[in-house]
C-alpha cells in the first residue's frame, strides 16, 4: 500500500509539472487562454498514472507482450471504426481490460464538463455494443476502468446554478459544484455499469507539485480501483 501511495504521488507531481511545462512552451505571457489550451491539448500529463497501471499489470501476471500503451491501443467500436484507449491488456487474443484516464483544470470548468461526460459515456457505450456484437472474439466480459483527476480550486468547489426552463433537474445536481458533479458522474458510471470501476481524485496546482491529492468519495478511491484492476488481471491471465 505504501508503495502505491508514493507512485500515485509521483503521478500527481508529473501531471502538474508536465502541464506547467507545456503551457510555458506553447503559451505566451500575455495570452493566458492560449497557454491553458496548450496544456490541455499537449497530452502526456497522465502518463505516470498509465505507466503505474502498466507496471502493476505486469506484476499481477500479465506478460509484457500483452500490455499496450502508446502503441497498438486501438479497439474496434460499433458506432465508429476504432477508439484509442490509454491502456489495454490483451491476453491470448482476449481483451482483458481497457483503461481511460482524464483530467480537467480550470478556468473553463463549465465549457468542458459536458464534453468530458459525453466522451466517457460514448466510449463505454461504443465498447460494450462492440463487445455484444462479437468484436473481441470472446464472450468473457472485459474490465473497463475510468480515472479522473480534477483541479482542486475555488472554481471547481463553488456551487453552480442550473438552468431549469422547462423541467427540474435531479435534486443531487441542485447547487452542486463541478467537483461534486464529477463525483456523482464517476459513481453513476459504475452504478449504471458503463465502467467496471472508477476513481476520482482532486489536486491543487501548488500542492500537486508536491504530490498532494485528495479523494472526495470513499467509494471512488484509487486504492480500491487498483485492487479491482489487479484482481481482474490475475483472474484472466493466470
N, C-alpha and C positions, 0 to 999 in steps of 0.2 A: 504493500500500500504506500509506504513512504517513497519508494522508487517512482511510483506513478505520480505522486504529488510533485516531485522535483521535475519530472519530464513535462507534466502539464504546465507548471510554472514557466519552464523554458519555452514551451509552445506559445504561451501568452506573451512572454517577452519578445519572441520572434515576430509575432503578429504586429505589435506596436512599433518595433524597430523597423521592420520592413515597410510598414505603411508610411512611417515618417520619412524614410529614405526615398521612397517612390514619389511622395509629394514634393520633396525638395528637388529631385531631379526634373520632374515634369511640370511642376507648378512654377509660379513666379511670386515674388514678394508682394505684388500689387493685385494679384488675381487669385484670391482665396478659393473661389469656386472651382477654377481650373485645377488647382492643386489637389483639392478634395476629390474631384472626379478622377484624376490621375491615380490617386491612391486606391480608389475603389476598383478601377479597371486594370490596375497593374498586375493583379494576381499575386500568387506566392505567399500572401500573408498567412494562410492557413497551412502552409507546407509542413511545419513542425508537428501539427496535430496528425496530419496524414502519415508522416514518417513514423510517428509513435504507433499508430494503429498497424502499420505495415510490420514494424518490429515485433509487436505483440502477436500478430497473426503467425509469424514465423516461430516465435517461442511457444505458441499453442499447438504447433504441429503442422502448420501449412508449409508446403515446400516453397522455397523462394521462387520457383518457376510458376507457382500458382498464384502469386501475389502481383498485382498490377497497379502501378501508379505512375502518372505522367505519360505512359505509352500503353497502347492496347487497352484503353479504358472505355471503349465504346460498347454499348449494349444495344441490341435491336429494340425498337419501340413498336407500338401498334399504330399510333397516330402520326408518327414521323419515322424516318428510316432508322436513325440512331440517336443516342444520348450519351454524352460523356459523364462518367462518374469519377469522383475523386479517388476512390479505392475499390478494387474488385479482388475477390478471391474466387478463382475458377479451378476446381479440383477434379481431375479425370473427366473433363468435358462437362462438368456440372457447375452451375453458378451457385456458389456457397453464400456469398454476401456481396452487397454493394453499400458504400457509404458516401454520403454527401455532407460537406462542411460549408457553412455560410456564415457571413458576418454582416454587421451594419454599424457604421459610425456616423455621427451627426455631421452637419446640422439638419440634413433633409430627411428626417425620420418619416414624416408624412408621405413624402413622394415615393419612398422605397418600400414601405411596409407592405402595401398591396402587391408590389412586384415580387417580393420575397415569398409571400404566402402562396400566390398563384403559381409561382415556379415550382415550389416544393410539392404542392398538391398535384400539379400537372405531371411532374416527373414520376411520382408514385403511381398515379392512375395509368400512365403510359406503360410503366414497367409491369404492373400487375395484370393489365389487359394483355400485354405481350406474353406474359407467363401463362395466362389462361389459354391462349391460342397456341401454346407449344413452342414458343420462340427459343426456349432454353433447353429443349430436348430432354426435359425431365419433369416429373410430377412432384418432385421433392421441393418444397417451398423454400426459397432463399430468405436470408435475413437482410432486412433493409434498415440502415441507420441514418439518423439526421442529427448533426451537431450544429448549434447556433451560438455565436458569440456576439453580444451586443455591448456597445459603449455605455458605460455607467456614467451618466451626466444629467444635469437638470432637464435637458431636452428629452431624454428618454424616460425620466422618472416623474415628470409633471403630468397631472391629469389632463386628458384630452377630451374635448367635447365631440359629440357625434351629431350628425345631421339626421333628422327623422321627419322628412317632409310628408311621408305617407304612412309609414308603419314604424312601430317601436323596435329598436334593436334588442338583442338578447340582454338581460339585465347585467350579466357579468362584464359587458363592454361599457356600461354607463360609467363615465368618469375614469375609465382605466387608462393608465399611462401606456406608452409604447412598450415599456418593459413588461408590464402586466399583459398586454396584448400578445407579445411574443411567448410569454409563459403559457397563456391559455392556448395559443396556437400549437405549441410543441406538445402539450398534453392531449389536445384533441387529435393530433396526428396519430398518436398511439391508440387512443380510445376508439377511433374510427378505423383502426387497423390499416392506415395508409403506410405507416412505418412500424417496424418491429420494436424499435427503441428510439428515443430522442433525448437529447441533452441540451440544456440551456444554461449558458454562462454569461455573466456580465463582468466588465472590467473597465476601470477608469484609465484615461490616457497616461497620466503621470505615474500612478501606482502600477499600471500594467507593465511599464518598462522595468519594474522590479519583479514582475511575475505574479502580481496580486490579481485575484479574481474572486468572484462570489457566485454562489449557487442559490438563486432566489427560491427554488422549489425543491423540496426533499425528494420528490418523485421524478426529478429530471437531473439527477446528479451524474457527473461524468464517471464516477467510480462504478455506479450501477450499470451505466452504459457499457463500460469496458468489460465488466463481468459477463453481461449478456453476450457481448461480441465474442469473448473468449470461449464461453460455453458452447456457442453455436459452431465455432471453428473446430473445437475439439471433437464435437459430436460428428461433424460431417467430413473431417479429413483424417480421422484415425480409425 
